[in-house]
Amino acid sequence: MLNICAQTGRFTRDPELRYTQSGKAVASFSLAVDRDYVNKETGKRETDFLEYFAWDKTADFIVKNFHKGNLVTVEGRLESRSYVDRDGNKRHSVETKVDHIYFGESKKSAPPEAENEHDGELPS
């Protein structure tokens, strides 16, 4: 079985960093990703707003180097989960678990703190 995905898009908000009870870092964020075709009815490209999460060093790297509006390319895999929300309703979510993230802009247009030894990709 194969579960690989890659998208290029812009951060819709600053990434959020949290820690599990065991102390593992987890970052969550969303990207606005334009579809690669034009809607024939509207003449415009539609945009999907996709959810992502990353663990440990990748989470720390994302929170340190990326902010709302930054263009990135993300590689990862889709994961689904079911949960019960605060109101007791059953929900289902599909998110991308980030394995690699790359700067989508030149270092000149990226924030100064984004210039580091990773050169845009966090090693696996």
C-alpha positions as CSV (number, residue, x, y, z in Angstrom):
1,M,0.0,0.0,0.0
2,L,1.2,3.5,-0.7
3,N,0.2,6.7,1.1
4,I,2.3,9.6,0.0
5,C,1.1,13.2,-0.7
6,A,2.7,16.5,-1.4
7,Q,1.2,20.0,-1.5
8,T,2.4,23.5,-2.0
9,G,0.5,26.3,-0.3
10,R,0.5,29.2,2.1
11,F,0.1,29.1,5.9
12,T,-3.4,30.4,6.8
13,R,-2.3,31.0,10.4
14,D,0.8,30.7,12.5
15,P,1.5,27.1,13.4
16,E,0.5,26.1,16.9
17,L,2.8,24.1,19.2
18,R,1.5,21.8,21.9
19,Y,3.0,19.0,24.0
20,T,1.6,15.6,24.8
21,Q,1.4,14.4,28.4
22,S,4.6,12.6,27.8
23,G,6.3,15.8,26.6
24,K,6.4,15.2,22.8
25,A,6.1,18.3,20.7
26,V,3.3,18.4,18.1
27,A,2.6,21.3,15.8
28,S,-0.6,21.8,13.9
29,F,-1.3,24.2,11.0
30,S,-3.3,24.7,7.9
31,L,-2.4,25.6,4.3
32,A,-4.3,27.2,1.5
33,V,-3.6,25.1,-1.5
34,D,-4.8,26.2,-5.0
35,R,-6.1,23.4,-7.2
36,D,-4.2,23.0,-10.4
37,Y,-7.1,23.6,-12.7
38,V,-9.5,26.5,-13.4
39,N,-13.2,26.0,-12.6
40,K,-15.0,26.2,-16.0
41,E,-18.0,27.9,-14.5
42,T,-16.3,30.6,-12.5
43,G,-13.0,30.9,-14.5
44,K,-11.1,30.8,-11.2
45,R,-8.9,28.4,-9.4
46,E,-10.5,27.0,-6.3
47,T,-8.6,26.7,-3.0
48,D,-8.6,23.9,-0.5
49,F,-7.8,24.6,3.1
50,L,-5.9,21.5,4.4
51,E,-4.9,20.5,7.9
52,Y,-1.4,19.3,8.9
53,F,0.4,18.1,12.0
54,A,4.1,17.3,12.7
55,W,5.9,15.7,15.6
56,D,9.1,16.3,17.6
57,K,12.0,18.1,15.8
58,T,9.9,18.6,12.7
59,A,7.3,20.4,14.9
60,D,9.9,22.6,16.5
61,F,11.4,23.4,13.1
62,I,8.0,24.4,11.7
63,V,7.0,26.7,14.6
64,K,10.5,28.4,14.6
65,N,10.7,29.0,10.8
66,F,7.2,29.5,9.4
67,H,4.4,32.0,9.9
68,K,1.1,33.0,8.4
69,G,1.5,33.7,4.7
70,N,4.7,31.7,4.1
71,L,4.7,29.5,1.0
72,V,5.9,25.9,1.6
73,T,5.9,22.5,0.1
74,V,4.9,19.7,2.4
75,E,5.5,16.0,1.9
76,G,3.7,13.4,4.1
77,R,0.9,11.0,4.4
78,L,-2.8,11.2,5.1
79,E,-4.1,9.9,8.4
80,S,-7.7,9.7,9.5
81,R,-9.1,9.7,13.0
82,S,-12.5,9.6,14.6
83,Y,-13.2,11.5,17.8
84,V,-16.1,12.9,19.9
85,D,-16.3,16.7,20.0
86,R,-17.1,18.9,23.1
87,D,-20.8,18.6,22.3
88,G,-20.7,14.8,22.2
89,N,-20.9,14.6,18.4
90,K,-18.9,11.9,16.6
91,R,-16.5,13.5,14.1
92,H,-14.1,12.3,11.5
93,S,-11.0,14.1,10.4
94,V,-8.4,13.6,7.7
95,E,-5.1,15.4,8.1
96,T,-1.6,15.1,6.6
97,K,1.2,14.0,8.9
98,V,4.3,16.0,7.8
99,D,7.4,14.1,7.0
100,H,9.3,16.9,5.2
101,I,8.7,20.6,4.7
102,Y,10.5,22.9,2.2
103,F,10.7,26.6,1.9
104,G,8.6,27.8,-1.0
105,E,10.1,31.2,-1.2
106,S,13.6,32.5,-1.6
107,K,15.5,33.1,1.6
108,K,15.4,36.8,0.8
109,S,11.6,36.8,1.1
110,A,11.4,34.4,4.0
111,P,11.8,35.6,7.6
112,P,15.5,36.0,8.7
113,E,15.2,33.2,11.3
114,A,14.3,30.8,8.5
115,E,17.9,30.8,7.3
116,N,19.5,27.7,8.9
117,E,21.5,24.6,8.4
118,H,18.5,22.6,7.2
119,D,18.4,24.5,3.9
120,G,14.6,24.2,3.8
121,E,14.2,20.6,4.7
122,L,14.3,18.9,8.1
123,P,16.4,15.7,7.9
124,S,14.5,12.5,8.5
